[in-house]
Amino acid sequence: MVSVPTDKGEIDLPESLISAVQRQASENAIAAAAIIRSWGPRPDQKIVLPGAFLLEIGSLSLLMEWEDLGHLDVLGENMPELEQVKEEFLIRCLGGLVAFRDAAETPITSLMLTTLTEKFSWDGPELMNASFVLDEVDEDELVDALATFLWSNRAAIEQIIIEERASEET
């Protein structure tokens, strides 16, 4: 667990959650940089963009990726339509730099981080090089699936138990 100070006191968060958020922030930064590079600024050209803008464009790229992967269909009704999010972002851009002066006002980033922490496996990318969208679980279905898995793999499980016991005895 990692203790994180907040305005309401410290909270303890699992290390895997911290890693997932850090990993996603890094991926969003890479995506934002790629988008900005695609606009064609010269290498010697200095571009200053507000942090909130960079957060939002990185999160928007993640939302676009989730749509391409079909995740939005699974994530449920709380997810806005991609076109709606793009339109709101573009309208905000029309407000100029002042529209992004407050880094705390990042609705797309807030939505994406909330969704990431609530609906995705935190360890999936590190352990299996894959993202896993988690859905609501019907306990009866879970028990049935687990029973089926255990029954189907009983011989292999028995062999694992035998090998574990043998290694404990030596």
C-alpha positions in Angstrom: 0.0 0.0 0.0 1.1 3.5 -0.7 -0.1 6.4 1.5 -1.2 9.4 -0.6 -1.9 12.7 1.1 -5.2 14.4 0.1 -7.0 17.5 1.3 -9.1 15.2 3.4 -6.2 13.3 5.0 -4.1 10.4 3.8 -5.5 7.4 2.0 -3.9 4.1 1.4 -3.9 2.9 -2.2 -2.7 -0.4 -3.6 0.7 -0.2 -5.4 -0.9 -1.9 -8.5 -3.3 1.0 -8.7 -0.5 3.6 -8.5 1.4 1.7 -11.2 -1.6 1.5 -13.4 -2.2 5.3 -13.2 1.5 6.0 -13.8 1.6 3.7 -16.8 -1.5 5.3 -18.2 -0.2 8.8 -17.6 3.0 7.9 -19.5 1.0 6.4 -22.4 -1.2 9.5 -22.5 1.9 11.8 -22.6 3.3 9.8 -25.5 0.0 10.0 -27.3 -0.2 13.7 -26.7 3.3 14.2 -28.0 2.5 12.2 -31.2 -0.6 14.2 -31.8 1.3 17.5 -31.4 4.1 16.2 -33.7 1.5 15.4 -36.3 0.6 19.1 -36.4 4.0 19.7 -38.0 5.8 22.1 -35.7 9.5 22.5 -36.7 12.0 20.9 -34.3 13.4 24.4 -33.4 9.9 25.8 -32.9 9.0 26.3 -29.2 5.4 25.5 -28.4 4.0 26.3 -25.0 0.7 24.5 -24.2 -1.1 24.4 -20.9 -0.8 21.3 -18.8 -4.6 20.8 -18.8 -4.7 20.8 -22.6 -2.0 18.2 -22.7 -3.8 16.0 -20.1 -7.0 16.3 -22.1 -5.6 15.6 -25.5 -3.8 12.5 -24.1 -7.0 11.3 -22.5 -9.0 12.0 -25.6 -6.5 9.8 -27.6 -7.1 7.0 -25.0 -10.8 7.3 -25.4 -10.3 7.0 -29.2 -8.2 3.9 -28.6 -10.8 2.4 -26.4 -13.4 2.9 -29.1 -11.1 1.3 -31.7 -10.7 -1.7 -29.4 -14.4 -2.0 -28.8 -14.1 -1.2 -25.1 -16.7 1.5 -25.1 -19.4 -1.1 -25.9 -18.5 -3.0 -22.7 -17.9 0.0 -20.4 -21.6 0.8 -20.2 -23.9 3.7 -20.2 -21.7 6.0 -18.1 -19.3 6.5 -21.0 -20.2 9.4 -23.2 -20.2 9.1 -27.0 -16.7 9.8 -28.5 -18.1 12.4 -30.9 -19.7 14.2 -28.0 -16.4 14.3 -26.1 -14.5 15.5 -29.2 -17.0 18.2 -29.8 -16.9 19.4 -26.2 -13.1 19.4 -26.4 -13.1 21.4 -29.6 -15.5 23.9 -28.2 -13.2 24.3 -25.2 -10.3 24.8 -27.5 -12.1 27.8 -29.1 -11.8 29.5 -25.7 -8.0 29.6 -26.2 -5.4 29.1 -23.6 -7.5 30.5 -20.9 -9.9 27.6 -21.2 -7.1 25.3 -20.0 -5.5 27.4 -17.3 -6.8 25.3 -14.5 -5.1 21.8 -14.5 -7.8 20.6 -12.1 -10.5 21.2 -14.7 -9.8 18.2 -16.9 -13.2 16.4 -17.4 -11.9 13.9 -20.0 -8.9 13.0 -17.9 -11.1 12.6 -14.8 -13.5 10.4 -16.7 -10.7 8.3 -18.1 -8.9 7.8 -14.8 -12.1 7.0 -13.0 -13.0 4.4 -15.7 -9.5 3.0 -15.7 -9.5 2.5 -11.9 -13.0 1.1 -11.7 -13.4 -1.0 -14.9 -9.9 -2.2 -16.0 -7.6 -4.8 -14.5 -4.7 -2.8 -13.0 -2.1 -5.5 -13.5 -3.2 -6.8 -16.9 -0.8 -4.7 -19.0 2.3 -5.6 -16.8 1.5 -9.2 -16.3 0.0 -10.3 -19.6 0.7 -7.4 -21.9 -3.1 -6.9 -22.4 -5.9 -4.7 -21.1 -8.8 -6.4 -19.5 -12.1 -4.6 -19.1 -13.9 -5.9 -16.1 -17.7 -6.2 -16.1 -20.2 -6.7 -13.4 -20.1 -10.3 -12.1 -23.1 -12.5 -11.6 -22.1 -14.6 -8.7 -24.0 -17.7 -9.9 -22.3 -17.5 -13.3 -18.9 -17.0 -11.6 -19.4 -20.1 -9.4 -20.6 -22.2 -12.4 -17.6 -21.1 -14.5 -15.2 -21.8 -11.7 -16.7 -25.2 -11.1 -16.5 -26.0 -14.8 -12.9 -24.9 -14.9 -11.9 -26.9 -11.9 -13.7 -30.0 -13.1 -12.2 -29.7 -16.6 -8.7 -29.3 -15.2 -8.9 -31.7 -12.2 -6.2 -34.0 -13.5 -3.8 -31.1 -14.1 -4.7 -29.6 -10.7 -4.1 -32.9 -9.0 -0.7 -33.2 -10.6 0.2 -29.7 -9.4 -0.8 -30.6 -5.9 1.3 -33.8 -6.0 4.3 -31.9 -7.3 3.9 -29.2 -4.6 3.7 -31.7 -1.8 6.7 -33.5 -3.2 8.7 -30.3 -3.3 7.7 -29.5 0.3 8.9 -32.8 1.5 12.4 -32.4 0.0 
